[in-house]
Amino acid sequence: MALSATGLLLTLIPSILVVTGHLDLATHQSWMLGGTLLWFISAPFWMNKKTG
C-alpha cells in the first residue's frame, strides 16, 4: 500500500510545484507518468484483498 500512496503523491505534488513555479512542465509530465504507472502497477495487489 505504501507504493500506491507514493504513486498518488507523485501525481499530486508535481502539479502543486508547477503552479507555484518550482517545477517545469517537462519534469512535471515525467513525474506524473511515473506516479501513474506506480499506482496502476501496485494498487491491484491491495485493492482486491478481503479484510476480516
One Martini backbone bead per residue (centre of mass of N, CA, C, O) as a GRO file, in nm:
protein
   52
    1MET     BB    1   0.053   0.066  -0.014
    2ALA     BB    2   0.298   0.259  -0.025
    3LEU     BB    3   0.328   0.268  -0.334
    4SER     BB    4   0.052   0.393  -0.392
    5ALA     BB    5   0.095   0.652  -0.229
    6THR     BB    6   0.337   0.745  -0.393
    7GLY     BB    7   0.190   0.764  -0.662
    8LEU     BB    8  -0.011   0.982  -0.570
    9LEU     BB    9   0.204   1.195  -0.491
   10LEU     BB   10   0.327   1.202  -0.790
   11THR     BB   11   0.046   1.350  -0.887
   12LEU     BB   12   0.033   1.601  -0.686
   13ILE     BB   13   0.301   1.760  -0.631
   14PRO     BB   14   0.382   1.855  -0.921
   15SER     BB   15   0.135   2.040  -0.960
   16ILE     BB   16   0.205   2.236  -0.736
   17LEU     BB   17   0.493   2.311  -0.842
   18VAL     BB   18   0.395   2.439  -1.107
   19VAL     BB   19   0.212   2.660  -0.991
   20THR     BB   20   0.462   2.784  -0.814
   21GLY     BB   21   0.737   2.751  -1.009
   22HIS     BB   22   0.937   2.482  -0.927
   23LEU     BB   23   0.838   2.340  -1.205
   24ASP     BB   24   0.858   2.198  -1.498
   25LEU     BB   25   0.669   2.046  -1.737
   26ALA     BB   26   0.850   1.802  -1.814
   27THR     BB   27   0.893   1.698  -1.525
   28HIS     BB   28   0.599   1.670  -1.454
   29GLN     BB   29   0.532   1.450  -1.666
   30SER     BB   30   0.726   1.237  -1.554
   31TRP     BB   31   0.609   1.214  -1.267
   32MET     BB   32   0.320   1.143  -1.352
   33LEU     BB   33   0.388   0.884  -1.501
   34GLY     BB   34   0.521   0.738  -1.266
   35GLY     BB   35   0.278   0.753  -1.070
   36THR     BB   36   0.074   0.606  -1.249
   37LEU     BB   37   0.228   0.341  -1.282
   38LEU     BB   38   0.259   0.276  -0.983
   39TRP     BB   39  -0.039   0.259  -0.920
   40PHE     BB   40  -0.129   0.040  -1.141
   41ILE     BB   41   0.071  -0.179  -1.029
   42SER     BB   42   0.002  -0.175  -0.701
   43ALA     BB   43  -0.312  -0.163  -0.635
   44PRO     BB   44  -0.430  -0.456  -0.699
   45PHE     BB   45  -0.296  -0.604  -0.446
   46TRP     BB   46  -0.492  -0.444  -0.222
   47MET     BB   47  -0.790  -0.409  -0.338
   48ASN     BB   48  -0.867  -0.740  -0.334
   49LYS     BB   49  -0.859  -0.759  -0.041
   50LYS     BB   50  -0.971  -0.930   0.234
   51THR     BB   51  -1.125  -0.851   0.527
   52GLY     BB   52  -1.140  -1.063   0.823
   0.00000   0.00000   0.00000
